[in-house]
Amino acid sequence: TVERRRLREDGDGAKARRRERDARDEARKAELAKRGVPAERAYVLDSAETAGRRDDAKKKKERRRAAFGWDVFNDDSKHKAYEKRVASLPAGGADDDAREAEDPLAYGGARVDDPRAVRRMAKELEGRAQQRSKFSRRRPEVPGADVDAINDRNAHFNKKLKRAFDKYTVEIRQDLERGTAI
C-alpha cells in the first residue's frame, strides 16, 4: 500500500501544501535574517492584528480548559466560582442605599436583615448543594463484597499477590475460612 500510494499521483494535494508551507517558512526565515531578528523573537515583526488574534485564541483556550483533579481547588478556580456567584446577584437596589445609611462604627447593633436577601442567600446555597450532589467520587469497590484490603494501594497489592500465588494458596485459604486448617 505504501508503494501504491507513492506511485499514485497526489490526489489530495498534500505534497503541494507541504511545498507551499516550506516555501512560506523559508521566506519568513529569509526575511528574519535580512532584518537581523533571531527566530525566537520573530513575534516582534507581527502586526498588532495578528498578535491580537493570537492572544484572543490563547485566552479562549485558557477559558475552555476545565479544572481537573486536584486542580479544582486552585486559586483561579475558586476565583472563577466567586465571579460566577457574584454575577448571579442582582445589581444594586434599595439594599445598597440602606447599607450606606448605616453607621459603620455601630458594630453589633440591632440590625435586621432584609428577608428578601436572606431568601436569596438560602436559594443560592440550595442551588450550590444541588450542584454538588450531581458530582461524586468514583467508588471502585462494590458494596457488600468481601473486604480484604485496608486501602486502595493495599487492594492493588493483594490483587497482584492473588494473581501470582493463588494457585498455591487457594486450598489453605478455603481451610482457614471453613475453620478446618491444621
Disulfide bonds with the S-S distance in Angstrom:
none
